[in-house]
Amino acid sequence: MNLQKNMVWFEMDKDRANELLRTGIATLKGEMFEARSGILIAHAIMIKEKLLDAGFWWQADIIDLWIRRFYRAERLGSSLEMRRDSS
């Protein structure tokens, strides 16, 4: 059985795409489950890839903005913690 990498395994409509977008955002906000930041980002990236594979580029762009926001906040938070620890 030859499997294609970008093959969509499920039918997705606009409502399902928006539901995945909400799930991705809630994950990055820490509302879905508790995990290390790398796991949360990986989950959001997986959702983004599913959206892209299904052709929902707008929802993928929005989750990408949230991923970048999350990453910036993590980096800023880490540098603030390091400054607090050094004082």
ZIRA-V952650 format. One record per backbone hydrogen bond with DSSP energy under -0.5 kcal/mol. CO is the residue of the C=O (numbers start at 1). NH is the residue of the N-H. E is the energy in kcal/mol with one decimal. If there is no record, write none. Layout:
BEGIN
[[CO NH E] [CO NH E]]
END
This chain:
BEGIN
[[1 3 -0.7] [4 7 -1.2] [7 9 -0.6] [13 17 -2.4] [14 18 -2.4] [15 19 -2.1] [16 20 -2.5] [17 21 -2.1] [18 22 -2.4] [19 23 -2.3] [20 24 -2.6] [21 25 -2.4] [22 26 -2.6] [23 27 -2.3] [24 28 -2.1] [25 29 -1.7] [26 31 -2.8] [26 32 -0.7] [27 30 -1.3] [36 39 -0.7] [36 40 -1.9] [37 41 -2.5] [38 42 -2.2] [39 43 -2.3] [40 44 -2.1] [41 45 -2.7] [42 46 -2.2] [43 47 -1.9] [44 48 -2.4] [45 49 -2.6] [46 50 -2.0] [47 51 -2.3] [48 52 -2.5] [49 53 -2.7] [50 54 -1.6] [51 56 -2.8] [52 55 -1.4] [55 57 -1.3] [56 60 -1.8] [57 61 -2.5] [58 62 -2.0] [59 63 -2.4] [60 64 -1.9] [61 65 -1.9] [62 66 -1.9] [63 67 -2.3] [64 68 -2.4] [65 69 -2.3] [66 70 -2.7] [67 71 -2.6] [68 72 -2.6] [69 73 -2.4] [70 74 -2.4] [71 75 -2.5] [72 76 -2.9] [73 77 -2.8] [74 78 -2.3] [75 79 -2.2] [76 80 -2.3] [77 81 -2.2] [78 82 -2.2] [79 83 -1.9] [80 84 -2.3] [81 85 -2.5] [82 86 -1.7] [83 87 -0.9] [84 87 -0.5]]
END
